[in-house]
Amino acid sequence: MNDSFKTNIVQFYRSIRVSPRRTVAALLVVLVIIIATILAFQFILSRNSSLALINMLGLMLIPVLLIGAALWLTVTWRRTQLDIARLGDERVMVESYLDRMTDLLLNHNLRQAAADSETTRVARAHSLTILRNLNGEGRGQIVRFLYESALLKAGEPIVDLQAAELGGMEIAGIPMPGINLRNADLRLARLAEVVMPASDLRESNLDSADLTRADLSETYLRGATLSNAGLSEANLRGAILTRADLVAADLRQADLSDANLSKADLSGADLTGAILKNAKLNGAILIGAILDGANLSLANLGKANLSEVNATDANLSGANLAGATLIGAKLNNAQLGGAIISEADLTDAELSDANLNLANLRGATMNRAILIGASLTDAIMGRVSLSGADLTGCNLSRANLSIANLSRAILNRGVLEEAGLSGADLRAAQLRGANLRGAILRGAILGDSDLSRADLSRANLRWANLNNANLTGADLTDVDLTDAEVTTQALSKARSVTKVDRPSASHFASAPDVIPPTQPGSLPVSRPPKYKQPAISPNDQPAVEPITESASETGT
């Protein structure tokens, strides 16, 4: 056995050790092909074919398969050799680069050189050239060397790596606080558990980068591209991410407290369990984002787009959602106590069992929203539109719903005790078994509504329109119906009408007709009230937006 043959055997053995999985896979493929061929021959034999022909084909096929396997192993071995050679070349390039940079540092005072000096330009050109020719691990070595040599300071780096090719760079778990990689190409970079607080990564491209459990607190990421990036459990406290691209990013359990995400794009991002307390998200895009269990308390989401967002069990207490778009959003069991949601669009949103106590929903659009079992105690809801909404079992005690649109809303078994509904539109609303004790319904439009078995005791229905309303079994004890538009026949169906201040018979002649919900036309006009609501005690005042007596009554 000559030396050349021995060398080939050794190299072949090394190739198997370098890629054992590929070798095993190749052998399995060859074995499967052989078995399949034998089975095929047996099948042909069972069809009365010539046995001699079958044997001949079998003898010819086996060498072909073995030759194919040998060729595949040869190609794999050749590729491995090329990889080894490339790694050797890269090692030589890195060593040469380090020697050159060491010379610039020690003999040419690179750290003290001016930004436009010849020394600085040479160092940058040399760095950009070698980074272009290295793989991910080699690029990580170069960046680490530059950082540890104090050449990549966050403020004014000596070696500026703007537009540098750092794709696939590997620096997992390395501490590099205050590094400057502004406008660098870091696509597919492996930066898991890297420590880079207070760094400058503005306009950098981190598309599909792995930043799992990375420390990027107070890092400047304005305009950065982080789409499809892995940022689960990352520390981004106080980070600046204005106008950043975080589309489909993985931010599960990430800490974004006090972070600035104004006008950032988080469409389709996964923020399950993320912490965004006191974060700035005004004007941000979160269409289809997942916020289940996320903490957004005191966050600023003014005019943000949260359409189709899934925020079940999310904490939005005290958050600012003024003017936000939440069309089709899922906020079931969410905490929205004291939140500012004025002028927001929650059309078709789901808020079942949500906590909206003391929330400010003035002028919000909530048509066809689902609020089954939600709590809106002391909420400010003047001029809110809840047409066709489902508020079954909802708690609206002491809520201010003056001039609200509740036409065709479902409020069965709802609690509206002492609620302010002056001038509200409740046409064709379902209020079966609802609790309206002490509610203020002055000038409210209740035409064609279903108030069967409702508790209206001590309610104020002055100037209210009750034409065609169903009062069967309703409790009208101590109800004020002065100048209300209601027939004696309707009142006769009520369960209790004791101490009721009834309207005069002459009043019905001037009563406008209530337009049935199936017919087109304008809303019935009730007489404008000329009264003042009793003063509200300080304990009853909502903490979010204090209102005056006139504001509580008119909703303006």
ZAMARGU-4260 file (C-alpha; in steps of 0.2 Angstrom, whole numbers, plus 5000, padded with zeros to 4 digits):
<rodrens>
0) 5000/5000/5000 | 5009/5016/4994 | 5009/5033/5003 | 4997/5041/4991 | 4984/5028/4994
5) 4987/5029/5013 | 4985/5048/5012 | 4968/5047/5003 | 4962/5034/5016 | 4966/5046/5030
10) 4958/5061/5022 | 4943/5051/5018 | 4942/5046/5036 | 4944/5064/5042 | 4930/5069/5030
15) 4918/5056/5038 | 4923/5063/5055 | 4920/5081/5050 | 4902/5077/5043 | 4896/5061/5051
20) 4878/5065/5048 | 4880/5067/5030 | 4889/5051/5029 | 4876/5041/5038 | 4862/5050/5028
25) 4871/5044/5012 | 4873/5026/5017 | 4855/5026/5022 | 4849/5033/5005 | 4860/5020/4996
30) 4852/5006/5007 | 4835/5012/5004 | 4838/5012/4985 | 4845/4995/4985 | 4830/4988/4995
35) 4818/4997/4984 | 4827/4990/4969 | 4826/4972/4975 | 4808/4974/4979 | 4805/4981/4962
40) 4814/4966/4954 | 4803/4954/4965 | 4788/4962/4959 | 4793/4960/4941 | 4797/4942/4944
45) 4780/4939/4951 | 4773/4945/4934 | 4782/4930/4925 | 4796/4941/4918 | 4812/4933/4913
50) 4823/4928/4929 | 4839/4930/4919 | 4835/4948/4914 | 4831/4952/4932 | 4847/4945/4939
55) 4857/4954/4925 | 4849/4971/4929 | 4852/4968/4948 | 4870/4964/4945 | 4872/4980/4934
60) 4862/4991/4946 | 4872/4988/4962 | 4888/4994/4955 | 4880/5010/4948 | 4873/5013/4966
65) 4890/5010/4974 | 4898/5022/4961 | 4885/5035/4964 | 4888/5034/4983 | 4907/5035/4981
70) 4905/5050/4970 | 4894/5059/4983 | 4906/5055/4997 | 4920/5062/4986 | 4911/5078/4983
75) 4907/5080/5001 | 4925/5076/5005 | 4931/5089/4993 | 4919/5102/5000 | 4925/5099/5017
80) 4943/5101/5011 | 4938/5118/5003 | 4930/5123/5019 | 4946/5119/5029 | 4956/5128/5017
85) 4945/5143/5018 | 4946/5143/5037 | 4965/5142/5035 | 4965/5157/5023 | 4953/5167/5035
90) 4964/5163/5050 | 4979/5170/5040 | 4969/5186/5035 | 4964/5189/5053 | 4981/5187/5059
95) 4988/5199/5046 | 4974/5211/5050 | 4978/5211/5069 | 4996/5213/5065 | 4993/5228/5054
100) 4980/5236/5066 | 4992/5233/5081 | 5006/5243/5071 | 4994/5257/5068 | 4989/5258/5087
105) 5007/5257/5094 | 5017/5266/5081 | 5005/5278/5073 | 4994/5283/5088 | 4978/5277/5080
110) 4967/5281/5095 | 4972/5300/5095 | 4971/5301/5076 | 4959/5314/5069 | 4944/5307/5060
115) 4950/5313/5043 | 4968/5308/5045 | 4977/5296/5034 | 4980/5284/5048 | 4961/5283/5052
120) 4956/5281/5034 | 4969/5267/5031 | 4962/5258/5047 | 4944/5260/5041 | 4947/5254/5023
125) 4957/5239/5030 | 4943/5234/5042 | 4929/5236/5029 | 4939/5225/5016 | 4943/5211/5028
130) 4925/5211/5035 | 4919/5208/5017 | 4929/5193/5015 | 4926/5184/5032 | 4912/5173/5038
135) 4901/5176/5053 | 4914/5170/5066 | 4928/5180/5058 | 4918/5196/5058 | 4914/5194/5076
140) 4932/5193/5080 | 4936/5209/5070 | 4922/5218/5079 | 4927/5212/5096 | 4945/5217/5093
145) 4940/5235/5087 | 4929/5237/5102 | 4942/5231/5115 | 4954/5242/5107 | 4943/5257/5110
150) 4940/5260/5092 | 4921/5258/5091 | 4915/5271/5104 | 4897/5275/5104 | 4900/5294/5102
155) 4913/5296/5089 | 4921/5280/5084 | 4939/5280/5077 | 4935/5266/5065 | 4918/5270/5058
160) 4909/5254/5052 | 4894/5262/5044 | 4888/5252/5029 | 4900/5238/5035 | 4895/5220/5030
165) 4892/5211/5046 | 4879/5199/5041 | 4879/5183/5051 | 4891/5190/5063 | 4893/5179/5079
170) 4896/5188/5096 | 4885/5178/5107 | 4886/5182/5125 | 4900/5195/5123 | 4899/5211/5134
175) 4901/5227/5123 | 4892/5241/5131 | 4892/5258/5121 | 4898/5250/5105 | 4894/5260/5089
180) 4888/5250/5074 | 4877/5263/5066 | 4870/5259/5049 | 4879/5242/5049 | 4872/5227/5040
185) 4869/5214/5053 | 4857/5203/5045 | 4856/5186/5052 | 4868/5191/5065 | 4870/5179/5080
190) 4870/5191/5095 | 4861/5180/5108 | 4864/5186/5126 | 4876/5200/5120 | 4878/5214/5132
195) 4876/5231/5122 | 4868/5244/5133 | 4869/5262/5128 | 4875/5257/5111 | 4872/5266/5094
200) 4863/5255/5082 | 4854/5269/5072 | 4848/5264/5055 | 4856/5247/5057 | 4849/5232/5048
205) 4846/5218/5060 | 4834/5208/5049 | 4831/5190/5056 | 4845/5193/5069 | 4846/5183/5085
210) 4845/5194/5100 | 4838/5182/5112 | 4840/5188/5130 | 4852/5202/5123 | 4854/5218/5134
215) 4850/5233/5123 | 4844/5244/5137 | 4845/5263/5132 | 4852/5258/5115 | 4849/5270/5101
220) 4839/5260/5087 | 4830/5274/5078 | 4825/5269/5061 | 4833/5251/5063 | 4827/5236/5054
225) 4822/5222/5066 | 4809/5213/5056 | 4808/5194/5060 | 4822/5197/5073 | 4822/5186/5089
230) 4821/5198/5104 | 4813/5186/5116 | 4817/5190/5134 | 4828/5204/5128 | 4831/5220/5139
235) 4826/5235/5129 | 4822/5247/5144 | 4823/5265/5139 | 4828/5260/5121 | 4825/5272/5107
240) 4816/5263/5093 | 4807/5278/5085 | 4802/5273/5067 | 4810/5256/5069 | 4804/5241/5058
245) 4799/5227/5070 | 4787/5218/5058 | 4784/5200/5064 | 4798/5202/5077 | 4798/5190/5092
250) 4797/5201/5108 | 4790/5188/5120 | 4794/5192/5138 | 4804/5207/5132 | 4807/5222/5144
255) 4802/5238/5134 | 4798/5248/5150 | 4801/5267/5146 | 4806/5263/5128 | 4802/5275/5114
260) 4793/5266/5100 | 4784/5281/5093 | 4779/5278/5075 | 4787/5261/5075 | 4780/5247/5064
265) 4776/5232/5075 | 4763/5223/5063 | 4762/5205/5067 | 4775/5206/5081 | 4773/5194/5095
270) 4773/5203/5112 | 4766/5190/5123 | 4770/5194/5141 | 4781/5208/5136 | 4783/5223/5148
275) 4779/5240/5140 | 4775/5250/5156 | 4776/5269/5152 | 4782/5265/5135 | 4779/5278/5121
280) 4769/5270/5106 | 4760/5285/5100 | 4757/5283/5081 | 4764/5266/5081 | 4757/5252/5070
285) 4753/5236/5079 | 4741/5228/5066 | 4738/5210/5070 | 4751/5210/5084 | 4750/5198/5099
290) 4749/5207/5116 | 4742/5193/5127 | 4747/5196/5145 | 4757/5211/5140 | 4759/5225/5153
295) 4756/5242/5144 | 4751/5251/5160 | 4753/5270/5158 | 4759/5267/5140 | 4756/5281/5127
300) 4746/5273/5113 | 4739/5289/5106 | 4733/5288/5088 | 4741/5270/5087 | 4734/5257/5075
305) 4730/5242/5085 | 4717/5234/5072 | 4715/5215/5074 | 4727/5215/5089 | 4726/5201/5101
310) 4728/5208/5119 | 4718/5195/5130 | 4723/5197/5148 | 4733/5213/5144 | 4736/5226/5157
315) 4732/5244/5149 | 4728/5252/5166 | 4730/5271/5164 | 4736/5269/5146 | 4733/5283/5134
320) 4723/5277/5119 | 4715/5293/5113 | 4711/5293/5095 | 4718/5275/5093 | 4711/5263/5080
325) 4706/5246/5088 | 4695/5239/5075 | 4692/5221/5078 | 4704/5221/5092 | 4702/5207/5105
330) 4704/5214/5123 | 4695/5201/5132 | 4698/5201/5151 | 4710/5216/5148 | 4713/5228/5162
335) 4709/5246/5156 | 4705/5254/5172 | 4707/5273/5171 | 4713/5272/5153 | 4710/5287/5141
340) 4701/5279/5126 | 4692/5295/5120 | 4688/5297/5101 | 4695/5279/5098 | 4688/5267/5086
345) 4683/5251/5093 | 4671/5245/5080 | 4669/5226/5081 | 4681/5225/5096 | 4679/5211/5109
350) 4680/5217/5127 | 4671/5203/5136 | 4675/5203/5155 | 4686/5218/5153 | 4689/5231/5167
355) 4685/5248/5161 | 4681/5256/5177 | 4685/5275/5177 | 4690/5274/5159 | 4687/5289/5148
360) 4678/5284/5132 | 4671/5301/5127 | 4666/5301/5109 | 4673/5283/5106 | 4665/5273/5092
365) 4661/5255/5098 | 4648/5250/5086 | 4645/5231/5087 | 4658/5229/5100 | 4656/5214/5112
370) 4657/5219/5131 | 4648/5204/5139 | 4652/5205/5157 | 4663/5220/5156 | 4664/5233/5170
375) 4662/5251/5166 | 4659/5258/5183 | 4661/5277/5184 | 4666/5277/5166 | 4665/5293/5156
380) 4656/5289/5140 | 4648/5305/5134 | 4644/5304/5115 | 4650/5286/5114 | 4643/5276/5100
385) 4638/5258/5105 | 4625/5255/5091 | 4622/5236/5090 | 4634/5232/5104 | 4632/5218/5116
390) 4633/5223/5134 | 4624/5209/5142 | 4628/5208/5160 | 4639/5224/5159 | 4641/5235/5174
395) 4638/5253/5170 | 4635/5259/5187 | 4636/5278/5188 | 4643/5279/5171 | 4641/5295/5161
400) 4632/5290/5145 | 4624/5307/5141 | 4620/5309/5122 | 4627/5291/5119 | 4621/5281/5105
405) 4614/5264/5111 | 4602/5260/5098 | 4599/5242/5096 | 4612/5238/5109 | 4609/5223/5120
410) 4609/5227/5139 | 4600/5213/5146 | 4603/5210/5164 | 4615/5225/5164 | 4618/5236/5179
415) 4615/5254/5175 | 4611/5260/5193 | 4613/5279/5194 | 4620/5280/5177 | 4618/5296/5167
420) 4609/5293/5151 | 4602/5310/5148 | 4598/5313/5129 | 4604/5295/5125 | 4597/5286/5110
425) 4591/5269/5116 | 4579/5265/5102 | 4576/5246/5100 | 4588/5243/5114 | 4586/5227/5124
430) 4586/5230/5143 | 4577/5215/5149 | 4580/5213/5168 | 4592/5228/5168 | 4595/5237/5184
435) 4591/5256/5181 | 4588/5261/5199 | 4591/5280/5201 | 4597/5281/5183 | 4595/5299/5174
440) 4586/5296/5158 | 4580/5314/5155 | 4576/5317/5137 | 4582/5299/5132 | 4574/5291/5117
445) 4568/5273/5122 | 4556/5270/5108 | 4553/5252/5103 | 4565/5247/5117 | 4562/5231/5128
450) 4562/5236/5146 | 4552/5220/5152 | 4556/5216/5170 | 4568/5230/5171 | 4571/5239/5188
455) 4567/5258/5185 | 4564/5263/5203 | 4568/5281/5207 | 4574/5284/5189 | 4572/5301/5181
460) 4563/5299/5164 | 4557/5317/5162 | 4555/5322/5143 | 4559/5304/5139 | 4552/5296/5123
465) 4544/5279/5128 | 4533/5276/5113 | 4531/5258/5109 | 4542/5253/5123 | 4539/5236/5132
470) 4537/5240/5150 | 4530/5223/5155 | 4534/5218/5172 | 4545/5233/5174 | 4547/5241/5192
475) 4542/5260/5190 | 4542/5264/5209 | 4545/5282/5212 | 4549/5285/5193 | 4548/5303/5187
480) 4539/5303/5171 | 4535/5322/5170 | 4532/5327/5152 | 4537/5309/5146 | 4530/5302/5130
485) 4522/5286/5136 | 4504/5279/5135 | 4493/5273/5149 | 4492/5256/5141 | 4511/5254/5142
490) 4511/5259/5160 | 4497/5247/5164 | 4509/5232/5160 | 4522/5238/5172 | 4524/5228/5189
495) 4524/5243/5200 | 4519/5261/5196 | 4517/5267/5214 | 4521/5286/5217 | 4524/5288/5198
500) 4524/5306/5192 | 4513/5303/5177 | 4513/5315/5161 | 4498/5325/5157 | 4486/5318/5144
505) 4487/5334/5134 | 4506/5331/5132 | 4503/5316/5120 | 4496/5326/5106 | 4512/5335/5103
510) 4523/5319/5105 | 4533/5314/5090 | 4532/5297/5082 | 4545/5285/5085 | 4552/5278/5069
515) 4553/5259/5069 | 4570/5252/5068 | 4566/5243/5051 | 4561/5260/5043 | 4573/5273/5036
520) 4572/5290/5043 | 4579/5303/5055 | 4580/5299/5074 | 4565/5305/5084 | 4568/5322/5092
525) 4565/5323/5111 | 4561/5340/5119 | 4577/5348/5125 | 4579/5347/5144 | 4580/5362/5155
530) 4587/5356/5170 | 4604/5354/5180 | 4610/5337/5186 | 4613/5336/5205 | 4631/5340/5209
535) 4643/5325/5210 | 4652/5322/5225 | 4672/5321/5224 | 4671/5302/5228 | 4661/5299/5212
540) 4672/5309/5201 | 4682/5299/5189 | 4701/5301/5192 | 4705/5301/5173 | 4696/5317/5168
545) 4687/5327/5180 | 4671/5335/5173 | 4659/5349/5178 | 4641/5347/5182 | 4636/5354/5164
550) 4649/5342/5156 | 4642/5327/5165 | 4625/5331/5159 | 4629/5336/5141 | 4644/5325/5137
555) 4653/5339/5129
</rodrens>
